[in-house]
Amino acid sequence: MDLMERRALLRTYANPDRKLDYIVTLSGHLPGIHTRGGGERQRIVLRYVPDKLILETRSLGVYLEALAETVWSNPEDLAVTVLTDINNEVITRWIEVAVDVPELQHHAVDTHGVVIEDRQPGWDNPALLKRLARI
């Protein structure tokens, strides 16, 4: 699936109140990707402060299914792809993408995680973002 087809899977609807800053949290996984022992999956957590648009929950699931068709060399590449795609289609005020994957390269390492964030220039709401530590 090419870039434009993948991004087209991300559907949106209008933000009900653009004057408010609030955090939307969605979490999921790449379907069908498990460790040798089973049960653990590549987990993705998306948190964002919407601007004009809200990401449709179902479309995130369809998008994650499409991402599972690609072999990702590392979680950093996966996180950057998700952040870039969502920034392109949803255009958030602030966004954070966290990826946590089972690590199979060495028996002494359980998981490999990455957290990446971005924000619109000039947007800042430290009181709201401070609450994330409690969520």
Secondary structure by P-SEA (a helix, b strand, c coil): ccaaaaaaaccccccccccbbbbbbbbbcccccccccccccbbbbbbbbcccccccaaaaaaaaaaaaacccccaaaaaaaaaaaaaacccccbbbbbbbbbbcccccccbbbbbbbccccccccaaaaaacccc
